[in-house]
């Protein structure tokens, strides 16, 4: 591993929460089991990086609707929009889920959801996931 485990975890979590693939969970578990840093610090860093990535996807959605207002999104994003319209901002509690999480954040931006509730629900969902991972692996 590197000499900067927290930066490594932050960047992995950020990339994992965008439309790019990543594996922050495995890195978090490794750091937690190896006791490289205190668990609370790992939780904060992973949640921050992953939430920032979710907000980047939200921002891409805002940009897309501004730049291409009449264009249809891909089918997977269209499904996320329909789910988001049904549940509203609390749907972002599930932004940590594989496959549907990133499109949910994009859909929230596309539908012009205010940034504060979007951020709040993204952070809560992602923090709970990382908390559970740390809690049950250490």
Secondary structure, 3 states (H helix, E strand, C coil): CCCCHHHHHHHHHHHHCCCCCCCHHHHHHHHHHHCCCCHHHHHHHHHHHHHHHHHHHHHHHHHHHHHCCCCCCCHHHHHHHHHHHHHHHHHHHHCCCCCHHHHHHHHHHHCCCCHHHHHHHHHHHHHHHHHHHHHHHC
